[in-house]
Amino acid sequence: MKDPRQYQPHVIYLDRIILPIAKEIGKPNDTEYVLNQVRSILSSVSRRLPLAQAVQLFNALPIPLQALMIEEWVVDQYLPERLTSLDNLLEEIIRNEPSLFNKDEGLQQALSLIMAIIGVSANHITPEALQQLLGVFPSDLRERFEAYNLLHHRNSLSDNIN
């Protein structure tokens, strides 16, 4: 996997995270682009969560994703409007980095990427951390993640977090 220079210290870890995410969304040969999309999603999400939930998300993520999440985080400007639904979250992600998401399929691309980030992260964190991770997102995301797990022949979410 080729990484932008600023990510070089994390290459070994990003290979374990970004490459599986890229494979999960059908882009195994475009890891730099996927890396930028993951960074965009984590940045978009962290800017829109209340500070306590952003810290909860940070603590639940694998270390390489933590580094991507806080890369451009400006905590002193932290009074976000709460995300109330998955649709609001997806729209925020696309509004934040429109060049990274296809105009016609951007919402589906962002959703697939979020599912892949959570699914790959679940292989690197404890069941408690997975529950913590899901707890920061709008409630309808958890239902989608359960369906996503079933489609991808993974254990059910309740098996992972209970």
N, C-alpha and C positions, 0 to 999 in steps of 0.2 A: 504494500500500500504506500503510495506516495503521499506525503503530508506537507502542507505548507510549513515553512521554516519554523514558525512560532510554536508548532505542535511537536517538534522533534523530541523533546524530553519525554513525551507521553506515547511515542510510537508503539512500543511493545503493548501497552495497555489499549491504545486505540485500535490496534489490529484485532484485539479480542472483543471489542465493542462495535466499532464502526463497520468492519468487514461483515460480521453477522447481520447487522442492520441492513447493510447494502444488499446482501444476499436475500434477506427477508423481503425486501421491496423490489427485487428483481433487477438490481443495478450493481452486480458484483464487480464490474470493471470501472465503475465511476465513483470510487471511494472519496475522492476530494470533494466532489459535488455533494455527496451524501453527508460528509463531514460538515460542510457549510450549512446544509439543511438542518442537521441535528443541532448545530450551534444556534441557528435561527430559532428553532422551536424552543430550545431551552431558554434562550434569551427572551423570547416573546412571553413564554409562560411565567418566568420569574418576575418580569416587570408588571404583570397583572395580578399576581397573588398578594394578599396581605403579607406583611413582613414575616409574621409567625409561620404562615403556611409556606412561604418561600424558603425559610430556614428548614422547615420540615421536609420539603422536597429535596433540598440540597443534602441533608443528612441521609436521605434514603437512596440517593443515586450512587452508582459505582464511582470511584475516585476520578477516572478520566472524564466522566460526564459532569462531575462537580466542577472540574477545571473549566470545561466549556461553558457551563452555566454562569459562572461568576466572572468570566473574562471581561465583560463590558458592563458589569452590574454597578449601578450608581445608587447606593443605599440611601444617601441623604436626600434623594428626590423621590422617596418611596411613599406615595399616597395613591396607589392604584385604585381604579374602579374595579370592583369584584366581577370576575367572570361567572356568569350564572348558568351557562350551558355550553355544551360541546360546540355548538354552532358558533357562539361568540368567540370561543377559543380558536377555532379554525380560521375564522375571519380575521382575528387579531394576528395570527401567525402570517397569513398571506399579506395583510396590510403592512406588517413589519418588514418583510423581505419579498416583495412581489416578483423580483427577478429570479428567485429560486424556485418558484412554483408556476407550473403551466397555467395559463389564463383559463383554459376550459376545464381542466381537471385538477386545479389547485387544491380545492377542498378535499378531494379524495386522496391526493398525494400527501397532504398534511396529515390526514387521518391515518393513512397507512403507515406513515413514518412514526407518528406517535405510538401506534400499536406496536411497531417493531422496536422502538426505543424501550418501551415498557417490557415487552416480551424478552428482549435480549438482556435487559437489566435484571429481570427476574432470575436469570441464570447466574447472576453474580452477587445477589444480595439475599439476605435472610427473608423468610416469609413475613416476619414482622416489618421489615423495611419495605417489602412490597406493599403491604397494607398501608403503611405510612405514605408511600409514594402515591398510591391511588387515592388516598384520602385528600390530597391537595387539589385534585381535579374536580370539575363539575360531576355531579352524581351520574349523569347519563353516560359518561365515559366508562365507568366501571361495567355497566351493562354491555357496552360495545366490546370491551376487553374480554369479557367472558365469552361472547360469541366468537370473537377473533381467536381465542385459545381453542375453542372447539373446532373451528374450521382448520386450524393448523395442527390438529392432533396433539395438543399439549394437555397436561393435566388441567383439571378445572381450576378456576381461580380459588374456589373455596378450599381445594386440596392444598394449594400453595400458601394460603394465608391463615388457615385454621389449624 
